[in-house]
Amino acid sequence: MFVPVLLFLLGLLLLIKGGDWFVDGATGIAHHFGIPELLIGATVVSIGTTLPEVMVSASAAFSGHGEIAYGNAIGSIICNTSLIAALTIAIKPGKVDRKTLISPVLFFFTAAAFYSFVAYSSGHFSRITGFLLLGLFVIYMVYTVLQMKGDRSAQTYSVSTVKSDIGSGNSGKTDSAAAATSDTSDEKSRKNNSGSETSEPENSMGKNILLLVVGAALIAFGARLLVDNGTLIAEALGVPESVIALTFVALGTSLPELVTAITSLAKGHGALSLGNVIGANLFNLVLVSGISIAIAPFDIPQSSFVAGRNASLAVDIPVMFFVMLLMTVPALVRNKLARVQGILLLAIYAAYCVFQFAM
């Protein structure tokens, strides 16, 4: 049992570091060919930082562990919302910009409604479903780029700030752009006050390619360690694979978002992380699930039941909707977050985890 746990944790570390190096390399190569930073942030960085989740779910689905692929997507959404966002809301609630939230919120619930319709109507995610989810991803990315081009503030959108704000899979969103603009303005102010400016030297083309290749390799290897040893841990504990995916795997692949939330909170941008979490949740549905389903279609997990009903349909999906509604609706209505939201979301997450292992 000790060795699988150790390898599971090693897989998490490789995923996080591999994703970081992959983004550095991809961004450097894009800069070398003169691709605008706006486009880099909305495409290369966002896709690159989502690769850990993509690889875990795709690897799981391809190796016949559809429960892990399914649980990672749903579990990450629940974890992002009721743990990561909840912490920032409970510690330091603040105002939010309704305008920047409307688009990602609408896209998320559209994707979630479609995902749920397939789950409840057939219980099977076919390859066509995966392609349709990927189509929603493409539409969202195009919409985001066009929207950002029409926003004057997007001119101050820096890739380094995007990486800081999104952590894993949240770049290219108008709410992240707002945070980037704020951070960039503060940085410029500090530079003006000090009278000097320090810039990071750009990597050579060879180093960027090396970072890209090594990062991708670490992600692939880390994903394999995570899936294989997550399965072994589930067997040793006598719990379904979906439970491990909904809790440990989901939390592990959400660690970058947790670090991002803490960093944003320390910088006084706690409220802005709300939009980043919504973006990450959307990516988990349309990109992470889309790719894994397109590669290897799978069925809804049938290992756990509540009152005679499939636990995934009776608990997991309803909880996903409920925590997202609890987080977003008050913010859109009142233009601000309340500490009670964060506390309630944290309580829901704790109860959800206890339920998964007690079930």
Secondary structure by P-SEA (a helix, b strand, c coil): caaaaaaaaaaaaaaaaaaaaaaaaaaaaaaaacccaaaaaacaaaaaaaaaaaaaaaaaaaacaaaaaaaaaaaaaaaacccaaaaaaaabbbbbccccaaaaaaaaaaaaaaaaaaaaacccccaaaaaaaaaaaaaaaaaaaaaaaaccccccccaaaaaacccccccccaaaaaaaaaaaaaaaaaaaaacbbbbcccccaaaaaaaaaaaaaaaaaaaaaaaaaaaaaaaaacccaaaaaacaaaaaaaaaaaaaaaaaaaacccccaaaaaaaaaaaacccaaaaaaaaccccccccccccccccccccaaaaaaaaaaaccccccccccccaaaaaaaaaaaaaaaaaaaac
